[in-house]
Amino acid sequence: METLVTVDAITEFATCPDLPPLLVVTGPAGVGRTTLLADLRVALGHRDVRTYCSQFTPAMAGVPANLALRPDDPAGRDHEAGPVPRPDFPMLPWAPVGPVPHAASDPGAARLAAAAAAAPLLLTGDAVVLLDDVQWIDRDTLAVLEALIRRIAGTTVKCVCAVRTPASGVVRTAGLAVLRRLRREGLVHELRMNPLRPAEITKTIRELTKAAPEERLVRQLTSLTRGLPAALHGSVAVMQELGAVQVVNRQAFLVPGSPLPRLPPTHQMLRMIHQLGPETWRVAKALAVLHPLGEQAVPLIGEALDVTPARVREKLENLVREGIVHHSVGKGSWRFVVPVVASTLVAHLGPYERRALAAKAVTALWSGTAQCPDPDYLTDQLATAGRLTDPARACATLLDRAAARSPDTPEIAHRMAWWLHAGSELAGDRTQQALMRLQCAWVCTTHGDYRQSLEALRPLLRDLRELQDEFTEETQVEVQLMAVWTLYGTGRVDEVEEIAAGRLSWSESPTPRVLARVASLVVLDCWPEVAQLLAETRQLWQDNELARFFGSMFEVLAALWTGHPQPFQATLAARDRWSLREVERLRVRQTIISLSTLLTLGDLRQAERLLAAEHLDPARLPLSDQALLARMRGDADTAVDLALRHHVMAGAHGWNSNRAPMHLAAAEVLVSRGRLTAARELLAAAWSPRPMLAHLITCGEAHVLEALGDRAEATTRLVLGHTMSSDGGVVAATELVTFRLAEQAVDRGDLPTALTYLTELENIAHTMQTERARLYALLLRAAIKQDTSVGEECIALARERGQSFEVAWVIARLVRSRAAGPELLPEAYQILGDNGALLYRARMRYLMRRHSIAVPGRQVAVAENERLLAVLVSEGLGNKQLARVLRTSDKSVEGRLSRLFARTGLRSRIELSAALMSGEYPE
């Protein structure tokens, strides 16, 4: 029994006279048998082999059918999107293998009918009979088919039968007997179509989304569809329609917290259940909710539908026979063979129907008549059932279960928020309801789901004055701080500005009002104003413990960003004295904010020490921090992947000190690889709303513009960034934009301007006392003075900082300015290769040749140059832009493009882009 089934393989079988006359193709529903026959018909048509097509149905056997129906066609059956037959090769009529009365009991009648069916086939010569959905065949037609196979044996006529498994009905009994007889006589060849393998699933998703899918998306779709093409196609289509899959920079991402995918209403796998009758459809929907309860699901379904358990079991056995449900008698379990079918059936339940089934499950679990190994199953059913169960007990269980989980991933956070929201609807008093809503908002804010957070907070904000006596001042502080972050995260910047100005407030209590104003100024990046307001109201916020926690944290950050780093460093040195350190979520929050700050300042070593000392798993960090950490550690691929994933998150536009640094780091990687359009698109998205330290975004934009050869516009963006930081009173991280402006001045020979920037850069280094600011000041001094001793100090500091890409960049800059020897270039060249920096490697090769340094691996260099050209073309660059990026002539670009297309066999820029995206670019 072979496992790999392809159109080419079957075409060879159908045209080989030495092989058996019958090919039986089996496989589960949705595996793509009909698509295979449609593709086979087209392939045979191109070989001028005539095909005769027929399809069996539950109601009528041998009905001629067009086997190239599209999957969304209401008349479609087990097929996915496939090529349409050539219009000049129409389907030919023939005497179908149809039901002949008494053929099953009268061999003579069967042979006579088979001879009649074979006559036109044998007259044609080379011909193939394609029979689809043979699982619906009746006994009489089966007898005619068996006789037909014997009749065409030894001729140039073949028969291909597609049969859905597991077998049932006539096929399971008489059909297997026929198969055994034909097998003994050597008249049959069998092939089984298996679900798609992981690589095939990835390829299919890529073709459907026109983008390279991330691993998380592939994993979820593999788990839910079990690799069945029909389920995979349907799931992806619905996920795209609902926005659960988003494409960024030609990569497809699963949007965190999205509901489980479901199949379209007319999908064949749902029609299979409908064909078993309305009662089976109702049983299947109930089982989709109750199957985790094992055998106890049977009586519960009977109670819910008011039918006997025996009747329920009968319908379930029908589902088992059709391969929709699997029943393990030994384990006492029921499960859907394709999990997405279960989630789809749940979606087809009406609101009350769903709640009533959930209540049945809860009652059974509470009473002990049913068990479920998944502790979250009961919690999910409580959240669904609402007041159909004991509200007080349900509310307490939901709260306890939410408290036992940690929102470490968006999926868990989404589930916890659902539980807490449901619990708040069951709460016995307004205070408990408000606290659960507050906790729900906190969970949502933790993973950046600001829209859901705002929905949870709105009732609290509306009633805050009325509930002032019931809420502690600490609770009022936290409610209003989260309100500020969620308003900013949902793009309501006008309201945030109103709060910052003191014109909007939800509370009469002065401390929460002040902290809300401070938080508004923080997200608006107004750090001098933050420092001033905190200084003016110090006595107020120092008297409240939670207010003191946030006030002190904001005060330290305001001092740092405006050029006073000592309080921040003192705070890191005295972590054991952090305010409210005993409260885990606040300790984690302060750790993450401190870590984000260190990464923004470029201090990887101190960030690593903080992570280790606080025993914080990097997976708990915001994606922006994870991306920046990966970049500094030298994992460029992960850094870009995380940055793009951050972009599709609900909270991608929320307040985070590392949004701008992350976008800058990701853009630098993309530019180094020639992904200029991708870098530009990512940076454009970073402006909405304007992030903290926005001057760093202008640095990224300048990188792109310089790579495109537009030095003037690059300077304009850098000047804008320089002005933004100085006008905003920000000193931290300004060394990046200042150095870039100075570097441009050096390159154009404007020494006075470069020296002015050197003075500014050395002042930043002296003020901020960061390694990166000192490194940039040393690098600029070495470049201006062409001082090799300063260059050596610069390289030593770069190596000490432990960021490999930075080391390569420092070496290249020093060698270009004659402040370091060219013998260092091979080291930098190797680092760029490890980071996949095609564009920078190409420029490094030019620098190495200019200094008579041998470039290792000539063939590798040729291949990299060609691939770089392909990448730039796929980014949509025209020939003139290509010439500027590659620093060559238009004519040279035309010649290189011609050679590229000739070598790869690709015929257009579109094909080239598709090949790169799919990983099928011919190296």
N, C-alpha and C positions, 0 to 999 in steps of 0.2 A: 504494500500500500504506500504510494508516494504522498508527500505532504506539500510540495511546492507546485502550485497550479498556475500556469501562465497561458495567455492566449497563444503565444508562439508554440509552446509545447503541444497544446491541443490541436493547433493547426497542422503541425507535423504529423500528429497521430491521424487526423482526419484525411490526410492526403497520402498516407503510407499504405499501400495495398497489402503489405506483409503482416499488418497488425490486426487484432480481432475487430469484428464489425461493430461492436458495441462498446462505447465508453460511458461509464456511469460516474457522474460528478456529484459528490455528496457534500453536505456541510450544514451548519445550523442556520436558522433564519437570520437574515441580515448580513450573511457573509459575502454576498455578491454573486450568486450563481447566475441570476438573470443578466446582470451586467456582463458577466463572462460570456454568455451565449450571444449577447448583442455584439460584443467586440469580436467574437469568433466569426459571426456572420459577415461583419465588415471585412475582416482579414481574409476569409475565404472568397469573398466577392472580388477582392483585389487579385486573387489567383484564378479568377474565372471559374470557380467551383460553385455550382448551383446549391442553394440551400432551401430546404422546405421546413417551415416553422409551425409549431403547434404548441399550445399551452393548455394544461389541465386546470380545472377549477373545481371547487367543492360541489358546485351545482351541475357542471356540464364538462365532460371530458372531450379533449381533442378540438378545442376552439382555436382556430388560427389566431395568432397574436403577433403584433409588432414587438420584437424583443428589444427595441431601443427606446422604450418609453423613459421619460425623465422621472426622477424620484418624486417630484412634487406633482406629478400627474395623478389625479384621483383614481384613474384606472390602473395605476402602476402596481407592480407586485414586488417580488424580491429583487430589487435592483437599485443601483446607485447611478450617478451621472455617467453616461458612457457615450461613445460616438454614435452619431446617427448614420444608418446605412446609406450607402451611395444612392442618390436618386436614380441613377441609370442602372441600378441593379435591384429591381423591384422584387417583392416577395411573390413567389410563384404558387399558384393553386395546386393542390394535389388531393388524392383520395386519402383523407386523414385516417390515422389509426383510431378508429372510433369504436363505440360499443356495438358488438354484433351479438344478438340474442343467443344465449346458450353456448357461446364460444368457450367459456371456461369448462363446460362439461362435455363439449363436442369438439375434439381435436380436428376433425375434418372441416367443420365450419370455421375454426380459427385459421387453418391453413389456407382455405379458400379466400378468406378476407385478407390474409397477409399477401397472397399472390396478387390480389387486386390492388393492394396498396403499393406493392413492389413494382408493378408493371411500369408506371410512368418514371419511376426512379431509375430502373435499369435501362430504359430507353434513353434517358438523359446522359448516361455515362457517369462521369465523376459527379457525385452528389452527396450531400450530407443532410440528414434529417436531424433537426434540433427540437427536442421535446423538453419543455420546461414544467416545473412543478409536478413532477410525476408522482409525488406523494399523494395526489388526489385521484390517481387512476383507479378504475373499477376492475373487478375480476375478469369480466369478459374482454375488456380492452387490453388487460395485461396478457391474456392468452393470445390475442392477435399480435401483440408486440413481440412475445417470445417466438411465435412462428415467423414473424417478419425478420428477426435477427438471423434465424437459421436460413431463411430464404436468400438473404443478401450476403451470407458468408461466402468468401472467396471472390467477391465482385469488387468494383471500385466505389460501391455505395457504403457509407458509414452512418451510424446513428449515435447521437450524443444525448444522453438523458441527464437532466439536473433534478436531484431529489433532495428535499429538505430532511434533515435528521434532527432529533431522533425519529425513527420510523414509527408509524402508527397505522391503524386500519389495515387495508388490504396489503399495503407494502410490507407491513411488519410480519404478516403471516405468509400469504401466497407469494408476495414479491420476493421475500428472502429465499423461498423455495426455488423460484425461477432463477434467481441469481446463483444459487448453489449449482443448479443444473448447467447453466451456461458457463459457469466457472470451470466445472469439471470437463466440459467439452472445449475449453480454450477459446470461447467466443466473446469474452468480456474482459475489459480492462477497467480498473477502478482508480479513481483519484478523489482524495478528500481535500476540500478547501478549508483551511484552518484560518482562525482570526489573524489579523495583521500582527506582525512582529513589531517590537519597539521602533526600529528604524523606519518601518513602513508606516506606522502611526504618525511619527514625526513628519515624514514626507507628505502624508495626506493632509495633516493640519496645515503644513506650509502651503500646499497647493490651494487649500480652501480659504486661508486668510491672506494669501499673497505676502506672507511674512514668515520669518524664522521663529518658531514657537519656543518660549522659555521652558525650562525643565518642569516647573511646577504645573504649567498648563498641560504638558504632555502627560505627567503623572496622573493628574485628576481625570483627564479624558480616558486614559488607559484603564484606570480603576473603574470608571463608571460605564464604559462601553465594552470592556473586555476585548477590545480590538476588532469588533464587528463593524465593517464599513458602513452599513446602513445606520447603526446607532451613532457612529462617529460623525457621519455627515450631518445627520439631523441635529445632534447636540451642538456642533459648532455653529450651524446656521442660527439656532435659537440663541445661543450665547452671544453671537455677534449682534443679533437684533436687540437683545436686552442690554447691550453694553458691558457684558461680563468679560468680553475679550476686547482689548484695545491694542492698536498697533502704533508703536512709537519707533521711529527710525528703522522701519522695515523689520521690526521684531514684534511678535505677538505675545502679550502678557495677560495673565489671568488677573482680573481686578480683585483685590483682596475683599473678603466679606460678601462676595456675590452669592446669590442663592444657587443651589444645585441646578445644573442644566436639565432641561427636559426635552422631549421629542416633540416635533410639530404634531398638531391634532390629527392630521391625516396619515401619519407615518405608518408604514406597513406593519411594524411590530405591535402597534395599537390595534390596527385592523384585524390582526390575527386573533386578538382577544375578543374583539367585537363579533367576529365570525362564530365564536363559540356560544353566542347568545347573551341577552341582557343580564340574565342572572349571574353568569360567569363573570361578566364585566364588573358587576357590583361586588362579587366575592373578591375579585382581583384587586379592586381599589381598597377594600377593607384589609386585605392581606398586606398591601403596601405599607399600611400603618402598623399592623399588629404582628407581622412575621418575626420580629425579634423575641416574641414571647414563646416561640416554639410550638409544641403541640397544643398548648392552651389557647393559641390563636383560633383554633377551629371552633370550640364552643362560643368564644367571644364573638366571632364573626356571625355565628348562628343567632346569638342574642341580638346583635346589632341589626341584622337583616330580617329577623323574625322567620328563620327557616331552621330546619333540624340540622344538627351536626353532621348527620349522615349525608344530607343534601349538600352541605358545604364541602365535605370531603370529596364527594363525587365531582363537584366543579373544580376543586383543586387538582384532582387527579387528571382532569382534562387539560389543565394548564401544564401539568407535569409532562403529559404525553406530547404536548406541542412544543416542549423544550423551553417554555417560558419560565417555569418555576422548577426548582430542584428540591426534592424531599429526601432527607436523610432519616430513615426509620430508626437506625441505631442511635443517632444523636438526638432524635426528636426535634429536628429543625426544618424550617422552611426558609428558602431564600430565592430571590429572583436571579436567574442566570445572568441577566444583564441589568446591573443595578440602576442604570438610568431609566429603565422601564418603571421601577418602583417610584422614583422621584417624580416621574411624569404622571403616574396614576394618582399620587398624593395631590398633585397640582390640579387634577380633574375633580377632586372632591369639593363639594359645596362647603361654605364656612361652618354651618351647623353640623353637617355630616362629619367633617374633620374633627370638630370639637367633641362630638358625641363618641367617636371612636377613641379619641385620646382619653376621654373620661372612663371608658371601659377598661383601657389599659391601666390607668391609675388605680382604679378600684381593685383590679385583679392583683396588682403589685402590692398595694397597701394591705390587702386581705391575706396575702401569702399564697393565693391560688396559682400565681404565676411568678416566674423569676426571669430576670434578664441580667446577663453578665455586664452589660454596659451601664455604668451608674448614671450617665447623662441621658439615657433613654427616658427614665422616669421624669427627670427635670424638663426635658423637651415636651413631654406629654402634658405635664402640669401647665407649662407656659401656653400650650395650645388650648387645653380644656377650659381655662378661665374659671368662671364661677359654676361650672358644672360639677366641680369637686368642692371639698371643704375649703373655703377661701383662706381661713386662718392657717390651717395646716399647709396648704399649698404655698402661701406667701412665705411662711417660715422655711419651708424646704427650698424654695427658690433662692431665698436670701442666703441660706447656709451653703448651698451648692455653689453659688456665685462667689462666696467668700473663700471657698476651698480651692477655687481655680485661680490661676494667675494669667492675665491677658498677655501672654508672651508672643502670640502671633495674632494677626488681624482676624483669622478665622475664629480663634478662641474668644477674642475680644468681642466679635460680633455676636457670638452665641451667648456670652455672659450679659451683654447689653440687652439682648432679647429676654433673657430670664428676668433681669432686674426691671425692665419695663413692664413685663407681665405681672411681676410681683407688686409693683406700685399700683396697678389697677385693682389688686386684691387687698391692699393694705387696709387695716382696720381704722386708722385715724390719719389725719392730714400730716402729722409730723412724720410718722413712719413712711407715708407715701412720698413726702418730700425728700427724706433721706435716701430712699431707694432711687428716686429720680436723680439725685445728686451723684450717687454711686454709679448709676448708668452713664451719666454724662462724663464722669471721670474715666470710666473704662473706654468710652468712645474717643475721648480726647487723647488718651494714652497712645492710641494707634492712628490718630489723625482723622478719625471719622467725625469731622466737625459738623456736618449737616445733622447727623443723628444726635450728636451732643446738644446742638442748639434746640432740637425738638424736645429733648428731655428737660432742658433748662427753662424753656419759655414759660411753662406753668409756674415754676418757682419764681422767676423774675417778675411775673405778673402779680404774684401773691406775696412778694417778699416783705412789703411794708405791713401787710395784714398779718403775716406770720412772724413778725419781728420778735415778738415775745416768746415764741416757741423755738426760734432758731438761736443758737449761740452766736456770738460775734465771729467766732472762728468759721462756722458754717457759712455765714454771710460773706466773709472774706473769700472763701473758696468758690462759692457760687458766682460771685461777681468776677473773680479772676478768670474762671473758666468761660464765663460769658464773653469777656473781652477776647480771649483766644479763639473762641468759636466764631464770633462775629468777623474777626480778621480772616480766619481760615475759610469762611464762606464768602469772602469778598465784600463784606459790608464795611468798607473802610470809612465811609462817611460817618457811620454810627460810632466807630472807634474814635474818630477825630472829635466828635461831640463829647464823648466821655472824657477824652484827654483835656478838652477845654473846660470841663466842669459843667457843661450844659445838659448832660444826660446822666441820670443815676437811678438806681432801683431801690435805694435804701436811704433812710434818714440818718443811720448810724455813721459818724464821721470816719472811723477807721476803715470800714469796707469801701467807703467812697474814695478815700485817698488812695488805697491800694489799687482800686480799679483805674483811677487816673494814672497811677504809676505804670501799671501794666499796659495801658493804652499807649503811653509814651514809649515804653520799651518796644512794643511791636512796630511802632512807627519809626523806630531807630533814632529817637530824639534823646540821646544820652546825656548831654549837658542839662537838659530840662529834667530828666529823671533824677540826676544828682541834686539839682536845686530843690525840687519838690520834696525829696526824701529828707534833705537837710532841714527844710522849713517845718516839717511835720514829724521830726524824729521822736519827740516825746509821745506823740499820739500812737505811732505804730510800734514803739518799743514796749508799750504796756500790754500788748496782746501777743501770746506765744506764737500763733500761726502767722500773724501779721509780721512779727519780728523775723520769722524764718524767711518769708518772701522779701520783706523790706531789706534785710541784711544781704540777701543774695543779689537783689537788684542793685543795691548800693555798691557792692564789690564789682559787679559787671560794669556799672556806669563808670566807676573809677578806672577800670582796666581799659575800656574802649576809648576813654578820653585821655589816656596817657599816664595813668597812675597804677602800675601793676603790683605794687607792694601789698595792698590788701588781699588781692587774689592769691598771691604766692603764700601769704601768711595763713590764709584759709586752708590751702592745700596742706600746709605743714602741720596744721592743728585739726585734722579731720575728726579726731576723737572728741572735739569740743563743738562739732557742728550742732546747730540748734535742731531739736526734735529728731536727733539721729536714731532714737529708739523706734520711731515710726518707720517701718520698712519702706513704704512707698515714697516717703519724703527723703529718706536716705538715698534711695535709688534715683529719685529725681535730681537731687543735688549732685550726685555722682555723675549722672549723664550730662547735666549742664556744665559741670567742671570739665568733663572729658571733651565735650563739644568745643569748649573754649580752647583747650589745649590743642586740639586738632586744627582749629581755625588759626591758631598762632603757629602752626607747623611743628609742634613739639611732640614728635612720635614717642620718644623715649619716656617722657614724663607721663604721657597718656597710657602707655603700656604698663607703667608702674602703678598707676591709679587703678586700672582695670584689675590687675593682680591683687592689689591690696584690698580692694572692696569686693573681691570674688564675684565680679559681674561678668556674666556670659555676654560676649559681643553680640550674640543673636538677639539680646534684649534691647540693644541700642536702636534708635531711629535709623531708618535706611540711609539717610544722608550721612550719619556718623559712620555706619558700616562701610559705605562707599568710600569715604575719605580715608578711613583706616586701611582699607584694602589697597587704595592707591599708594599710600605712604609705605605700606609693606611690600610694594612691588608687584601686586596682583592686579594688573591693569584690566584684564578681562572681567574680573569680578567687580571692580570699581565701576566700569561702564554699565554692566548688567544691573547693579544695584541702583545706579543713578536713573536708569530708564525705568526700573520697577517703581522707584519713588515717584516718577512722573505720573504713573497711572493710579497711584493711591488717591483715596478720597481726600487725604490731608496733605497732598503735595504742595499746596499753596499756604499752609499754615505757618505760624511763626516758629522758626528754628534758626539758631545762630549759624548752622552749617549749611543752610540752603545754598547761599552764594558760593562758599568755598567748594562745596560738592560739585556744583555746576561748572565752576572754573576747572576743577581737577578732571572731570569727565570730558570737558571740551578739549583740554590739553591732550588727553589720550586720543580722542577722535581725530584731532588735527594731526597728531604725530603719525596716524595711520592713513591719512589722506581722506578721512571722512569729514570733509569740510561742510557740506550741506547739513549733515546730521548734527555737527557741532553747532552750527548757526541756529538750527531749529530748537535744539535743547536750550541754548542760551536765551532765545526769544521767549520761551515758556517761563524762564526764571523770573521775568519782570512782573508777573501777575500773581499777587500784588507785589509791589516793590519790596525786595527782601532786605533784611539786615545786612550791612556791609555791602551795599549794592555796587560800590566802586569795583568790587572783584569781578562782577559780571562784565564790566567794560574791559577788564583785562582779557577775559576770554574772547570777547568780540574782537579785540585788537589782534589776538592770536590768529583768528580766522582771516581777518582782513590782510594781515601781513603775509600769510601763506598764499593768499590770492594776488599778492603783489600790489595791494592798495595801501601804501604806506601813509598817504595823506589822511585817509579816512581813519586808519588805525590810530594815528596821532590825535585826531579829533575825539575819538572815543576815550582814549587815555586821559586827555585833558579834562573831559567831562567827569571821569571818575575821580581825578585829582581834585577837581572843584567840589564835587559832591562830598568827599570825605572831609575836606577842609571846612566847607560851609557847615557841615554837620558836627564839627568838633571832634571827629573820630581820628584817632592816631593809630590804634592797633590795626595791623595787617595792611597799613598804607605803604609799607616798603615795597609791595609787589608793583603797584602802579607807578610809584616814584622811580623804581629801578628801571621799569620799561621805558619811561620817558627819557631817563638818563641814557639808557642804552641806545635809543634812537638818536639822541644828540651826538653820542660818540661815533655812531656809524656814519653820520653825515658830516663829521668833522667840526661840530660846533662845540669847541672845548669850553668856552665860558659858561654856556648853559649846562653842560655836563657837570662842571665843577659846582655850580649852584645846587644842582640836584644831589651831588655827593655830600655837600654840607647838610642838606635836608635829610638825606638818608642816614648819615652818621648821627644826627640829632635823634632820629626815630630809634636807632639802635641803642643810643645812650638812655633814652627815655623808657623804652619798652623792656630792655634787658632780655630780649629773646634771641635765641641762637640764629633764627632765620633772618632777623633784621641785621644782626652782626654779619652773617654770611653775605647778604646782599651788599652791605656797605664795603666789606673787604673785596668782593668781586668787582664792584664798580671802581674802587681805588686801584686795584691791580690792572683793570682794563685801561683806565685813563693814564696811569703812570707807566704801564707796561713793566710792572715791577714783579719779577719772578719770585722774590722772597714773600711778598704779600700773596702771590698766587699759590705758593706752597702752603701757606697758612690757611688759605681759602679751601684748598683741596682736603687738607687734614680735617678741617671743621666739617666739611661736607661728608667725608667718610665717617666721622664720629657720629653724625646725625643719623646715619643708617638708612637713608632713603636713596635707593640705587638710581632711580631716574634723575634725581637731583644731582647725583655725582656725575652722571654722563653729561648733563646740561652744563654744569660748572666747568668740566674739562673742556668741552667744545668752546665755551665762551672765552676761557683763558687762552686756549691755543689760537683762536682767531685774533685775539688782541696781543699776541706775542708775550703773554705773561706766564706761559707754561710751555714745556717742550712737546713737540708733536708725537713723541714716543708714547704718550698717554692715550692717544686716539684709539688704538685697538681695544682698550678696555671699555671706553665709552661706546664704541661700535658694537661690542658684544652685549652690553646692557640694553642698548636700543633694540637689538635683535631679540633679546629675551622678552621685551615689552611689545613686540610686533609693530614697532614704529617705522613703517615702510618709508614714509616721507622723510623723516629725520635721518634714517639710514642712508637714503639716496644723497642727501646733502652732506652727510658725514663722509661718504665715499669721495665726493668732490674735494672736501677739505683734506682728506688723507692723500689723494693723488697730488694735490697742490704742494703738499709737504713731503712728497716722495715716500710715503708710507704704503707698504704693500697691503692691498685689500684682500683679505682671505676669501677663498671660495668664489672663483670667477663665475661659475655656472649659477651659483646661488644668487650672486649679484644681478646677473642677467634676468633670472626668474623673478627676483624681487622688483626690478625695474618694470618688467612687463605687468606684474600683478598690481603694482602701484598705479600704472596707467589704467588698468581695468577698473580699479576702485574709483579713481577720479572720474572716469567715464560714467560709472554707475551712480555717482553723486550728481549727475546732470550737468557737468561742466562742458562748455563748448570748447572748440579748438583753441580760441584765443586765450580763454581762461587756463586751459591745460598748458599752453605755452608759458604763461606767466608763472604758474605753480611749479612747473618743471624747469623753469629758467632756460628755455630753449626757444627755437623759432617755430612759427606756424607750420612751415614746410616739414620740419623735423617731426612735429606731432603727427602730421598726415602720414608720413612714412611709417612711423612706429605703430599707428593705428592699423594701417594696412597689413603690416606684418603680424600684429596681434590677431586680427580676424582670420588671416590666412592660416596661422598655426593652430588656433583653437577650433576652427571650423564654425564658429559662431557668426551669424549673418547680420546682426544689428546690435545697437546699444541696449535695446530691451532684452534681447537674449543674453547679452553679457551680464546685465544686472541680475537677471533671473538665475544664471549659473552661479554667480557669486553668493547670492542669498541662499540657494539650495545646497551649497557646498559641492556642486558638481562642476565647478570651474576647472578645466583641464590644465593641470600644472605642467 
